[in-house]
Amino acid sequence: MLETGSKVGTAADGNGGVYSALKTSGQLQDMKKRGVKYVHCFSVDNAIAKVADPIFVGYCISRGSDVGNKVVWKSEPGEKVGIIGKRGGKSAVIEYSEMRPEDSAKRDTSGKLVYGAGNICNHFYTVDFLKQVTDDSLIYHVARKKIKQPSADGKTAVTPTANTGIKLECFIFDCFGMATQMAVLEGPRDEEFSPVKNAPGSAKDSPDSARAMLTAQSKKWLEAAGFKFVGKPDATWQCEVGPFVSYRGEGLASLQKDLGETIDCGSSAVRIDSLTVGGSAKKF
């Protein structure tokens, strides 16, 4: 398949390519050399992901797990996330496109989705397990895409407006079935998952909705620590507690002696960051 009249089209191999990349880059060998035992991996488009979450990592280690997966429950049957389940008796992520609508919509007696443990690409591994994963351990998934094609004169590439072909991709979760022991931990959605999948201005899963979730989380932490918010923010107002100040809302009450108890949310955006000036917490 040509991208232009003189260039063969290529595509990324999916996030499942991380396993061979760890080996060919020497990173896996370097981890072993430095005595690293565990790895935490998460999706880059999740603005409120907790890096190396000690609760999640500790849970996986306590269960002696090779692999761990953090999930949040799906918001509605049609949400475009895969779910964690079993395939052929082995742990697997079943993509939303691989499920029948009637199965996706099933609910238990309390009204909760039966198949709702949504995969958010937040994983734990032992380094020993990563050594076992090869390209042969993975499978190909069909991804229908807008594939670039040559212009009429063959000099440039043209991106079509509709899907025109199929790409075969491997996914990072394809190796879950290899695990001897797999841990799954459910987290609260408003503290774990703010995906950016759509363009700015979209109603959900956009940069705008991710910023709003980050603001809501920081505001909740500060209110729990005794801060009071005054003023009426506009739709673009933001508030962020920097990760060097607090990991999940702890220790914020001590900042009141420097910042005062009141935060004006009717003015400019607020960021509380311990690295701003001489190691002291400041807001701006």
N, C-alpha and C positions, 0 to 999 in steps of 0.2 A: 504494500500500500504506500503510495507516494504522498508526501506532504506538499512538496512542490515538484516541478518537472524534473528536478535534479537531486531531490533529497528524499530518502526513505523515511517514512513516519515511524516514530518510536514512542513508547509510553512507559511511565513508571510501573514498577512491578507490584504496587500496593504496599501497605505498611507491613505485610508479612516479609518483605525484603530485609527487615531489620536484623533477622537472625543470621543470614549469610553475611550481612554487612559487619556485624559484631566480630565475626571470625576473620573475614578478609582484611579488615582494618587493623587487626591486632588488639582491639579493645577487650575482647573476652580474655585473651591471654594476659593482658595487663591487669585485669580484675583479679584473676587467679594469683598473679605474682604479688599483688598488693594485699592479698588476703580478704578480698571482698567476698561475702557469702550471699548477700541478697541484693536484689535490684528492684526498684520501683519505676514503673513506666506509665505515663499518662498522656492523654491527647492534648496537643498544643492549643487546640481551639476552645479549651475549657478554662475560662478566666478565673474561676474560683476553685480549681483543683488544689487539693492540699498535698504539697510535695512531700514525699516520704512520710506520709501520715503515720505517726507512731501507733495509733489505735489499729489501723488496718494492717500495717507491717507486723505489729506485735501479735495480732490475732492469727495471721497466717503462720508465723513462727511457732506460736503455741500449739497449733494443730499439726505441726510437722509437715506442712504443705509444700509441694514442689511449685505450685502455681496458685495465685489468688486472684480474685476478680471482685472489684467493688461495683455495686449496682445501685440504681435508684429505680423506684417503681414507675412504670410508664404512666404518663398523664392521661392517655386515651388510647383506644385500640389501634388507631391509625398512625400513631406516632412512629416516625421512621427511625427506630432504633432496633437492633437485634435483641434477643432475650437469651439469658443463660438457661440451659436445659440439658437434656440427655439425648444423644443420637447413637443408636446401637448400643446403649448401656454405658456410653462414655460421655464425659462432660463436653459440652459444645456450646457455641453461640449460634442460634438459629436466626438468620437474617429475616427482617420483616417481609422482604420480598419472597422468602421461601415458605411463608406460612399462609394457610388458607384464611380468608377474612373471618369465617365463622369460628375458627380456632382463636384468632387474635381477639375476638370479641367476647370469649367465654369469661364468665364471672362466677365467683363462689357465692355462698349464701349471704355473705356480708356485703356483696356488691363489688368486691375487689377483683381486679383482673387475675385470672388463673395463670396466664402466661404473661407476667408483667415485670419480671426482674430484668430491667433494661440495662444493656451493656453500654457503659460510658467510656470504654477504652482506658481503664484504670486498673493496672495489673501489677502483681507481685510475682517474682521468680527467684528461685535459688540459682546461683551461678552454675551449679552442677547440672541443673535441668537445662539451662541454656546451651550447655555444651552438647546435649543430646539432639537438639533440634537441627535438622538439615532441610534442604529444599524438598527432599522426597517426603518429608513429614507433612508438608502443606498440600493444599488442594487449590484448584483454580475456581474462581468465582466469575460469573458473567456480569460485566458492567456495560450497559448500553450508554454510549457517549456520542457527543458531537465531535467527530474525528475530522481533523483538518485535511483539506484536499487541495490539489493544485488549482490555481486560477486559470482562466481561459487561455492565457498566454504561457502558463507554466512557470512564471517567474516568482510568484508569491504563493503563500498558503492562505486559504480561505476557510474560516470557521463557519460551518452551516448553522442554521437556526434550529434545527431539530436533530435528534439522535440519528446517526447514519451508520453506525457500526458497533462492533462488540470488542471490548478490551477484556483480556483475561488477567485477573488480579489475585494475588495471594494476600490473606489477611493475617494480622498479628495473632488473632485468637485461634487460628487453624490448628495450633499445636496442643490445645487444651486436652484433647483426647489422649495425649501421651502421659498425662499426669497420673501418678500413683495415688496422690492425695491432693484434692483441690479444695480451696476455701472460698466461700462466697460471703461477702459482707454487704448488707444493705445500709445505705446512708440516707440522710434527709436531703431531698432534692434541692431545697433552697440554699443548702450549704455545700453542695457537691457538684452541681451540674449547670453550667451556663453556656451551652454550645453556641458557636458561631458558624452557622451553615448557610445563611442567606445574606443578601446584600443589605447595606445600610438603608433604613427606612422600612424594612420588612416588619410585619407585626410580631414575629417571634423568631427566636434563634438567630439573631442578628447582632452586630456590634452594639446597637442601641440597647437591646434587651440584656446583653451581657453586662454593659455598664450599669444598667438599672439594678441588676441582681447584685453586683459588687457594691453599689451604693447602699442597697437595702441591708446587706449583710453587715457592712461597716457601721451603719446607723444603729442596727440592732445591738451590736457589740457595745457601742458607746453608751447607748441608753441603759443597757444592763449594768454598765460600770458607773452610772450615776450622772452622766452628761445630759443636759437638757437642750433640745433644739428649738430655736425660735425663728420666726420669719417663714414666709411661704416660698418654697423653691419653685422654679419653673421646670419645664420638662427636661431641660438639659443639665440641671444641677447635679453635681457629683460629689461623693464623699468616699474617701478611701483611707483605710488604716494600712499603712505600709507593712509588708511582711517582716521587716526588721524590728517593728514595734510589738506586734502581737501575732501569734500563729493562728489561734482560733478564739480571740477575744479576751485572753487572760492578761492581767497586769495593767489594764488601761486606767483603773481608778487612780493610780499613782501619778498620772499625767495631769491631773486637775490643778496641782499646785503651779504648773507652768502655763497651762492653757486656760484655766478657769473652768467653771462648770457649764458655761453656756456656749453653744455653737450656733452661729448665725447661718441658717440655710437659705436666707433670702439674698445672699451676696454671691461672691465667687465660689468656685469649687474649693473643697477642703481636702487636703491630704495631710495626714499625720505620719511623719516619717522621722525615725531616729537618726538618720544619716544626713539630714538637711544642713544643720549648722553645728559643728563641733560636737557631734554625738548627742545633742539635746533634741527633744521632741519639739517640733514646730508645726504650725499650721499656716497654710497659704492658699 
